[in-house]
Amino acid sequence: MKERARKVAEVFKEEVSRIIRDELRDPRIGFVTITAVELTDDLRYAKIYYSILGSEKEKAKTAKALESGLGFIRRLIGARINLRYLPEIKFILDESGEYSMNIQNILNKIEQEKRKEK
């Protein structure tokens, strides 16, 4: 990613986080964290990665809510960030945090079993 795209991605991340937290009034949205934003070098497409704590049902509800609020989010970003073209946005669930928590839990169980053996 070019330097300009990297800077715009950081601003995008902050703005999308703020919009979801403060302005998107959808009860289906759980505790969402924007983990990363990837922009193409021409700033035409943005992938917004998010994580959510909760069950699969809650994740599905949040995904639907983000998709339905996409136009609202995009409109607010367009008003706040001065760009020639407003990127097409796609939300992608980032499960890396959950994956690393599972690995940590497995490692903790192995450590506990080792302690019991001693």
C-alpha positions in Angstrom: 0.0 0.0 0.0 1.3 3.4 -0.9 1.9 6.0 1.8 -1.1 8.1 0.8 -3.4 5.0 0.9 -1.9 4.1 4.3 -2.7 7.5 5.7 -6.2 7.6 4.3 -6.8 4.1 5.7 -5.8 5.2 9.2 -8.3 8.1 8.9 -10.9 5.8 7.6 -10.4 3.4 10.5 -10.8 6.2 13.0 -13.9 7.7 11.3 -15.7 4.3 10.8 -15.0 3.4 14.4 -16.5 6.7 15.6 -19.5 6.4 13.3 -20.3 2.9 14.4 -19.8 3.7 18.1 -21.6 7.1 18.2 -24.0 7.5 15.2 -25.1 4.2 13.9 -28.3 3.5 15.8 -28.9 -0.2 15.1 -29.7 -2.5 18.0 -28.3 -5.5 16.1 -24.8 -4.1 16.4 -22.9 -5.6 19.2 -19.5 -4.6 20.6 -17.6 -4.0 17.3 -14.0 -3.1 16.9 -12.5 -2.0 13.6 -9.2 -3.9 13.4 -7.9 -2.7 10.1 -8.7 -0.9 6.8 -7.1 -1.8 3.5 -7.4 0.6 0.6 -6.3 0.0 -2.9 -3.6 2.4 -4.1 -6.1 4.3 -6.3 -8.3 4.7 -3.2 -11.3 3.2 -5.0 -12.0 0.2 -2.8 -11.8 -0.2 1.0 -11.9 -3.4 3.0 -12.8 -2.7 6.5 -12.0 -5.5 8.9 -13.9 -5.8 12.2 -14.1 -8.1 15.1 -17.0 -8.7 17.5 -17.2 -10.6 20.7 -20.2 -12.9 20.9 -21.9 -15.9 19.5 -22.3 -16.8 15.9 -25.8 -15.5 16.0 -24.6 -12.1 17.3 -21.9 -12.0 14.6 -24.5 -12.6 11.9 -26.8 -9.9 13.2 -23.9 -7.4 13.3 -22.8 -8.3 9.8 -26.4 -7.6 8.5 -26.6 -4.4 10.5 -23.3 -3.2 9.0 -24.3 -4.0 5.5 -27.6 -2.2 5.9 -25.9 0.8 7.4 -23.2 0.9 4.7 -24.8 3.8 2.7 -25.1 5.9 5.9 -21.5 5.1 6.9 -20.3 5.9 3.4 -22.2 9.2 3.2 -20.8 10.4 6.5 -17.3 9.4 5.5 -17.7 11.3 2.3 -18.7 14.4 4.2 -15.8 14.1 6.6 -12.9 13.1 4.4 -12.1 15.1 1.4 -11.4 12.7 -1.5 -12.0 12.9 -5.2 -13.7 9.5 -5.2 -15.4 7.9 -2.3 -14.2 4.3 -2.0 -16.6 1.3 -2.3 -16.6 -0.2 1.1 -16.8 -3.9 2.1 -17.0 -5.1 5.7 -15.0 -8.3 6.5 -15.2 -10.2 9.8 -11.8 -10.5 11.3 -11.6 -13.6 13.5 -7.9 -13.5 14.2 -8.5 -12.2 17.7 -10.8 -15.1 18.5 -8.4 -17.5 16.9 -5.5 -16.3 19.0 -7.7 -16.5 22.2 -8.5 -20.2 21.3 -4.8 -20.9 20.9 -4.1 -19.2 24.2 -6.8 -21.3 26.0 -5.3 -24.5 24.6 -1.8 -23.5 25.7 -3.2 -22.7 29.2 -4.9 -26.1 29.4 -1.6 -27.9 28.4 0.2 -25.9 31.1 -2.3 -26.8 33.7 -2.1 -30.5 32.8 1.7 -30.3 33.1 1.4 -28.8 36.6 -1.0 -31.6 37.6 1.5 -34.2 36.5 4.3 -32.8 38.7 
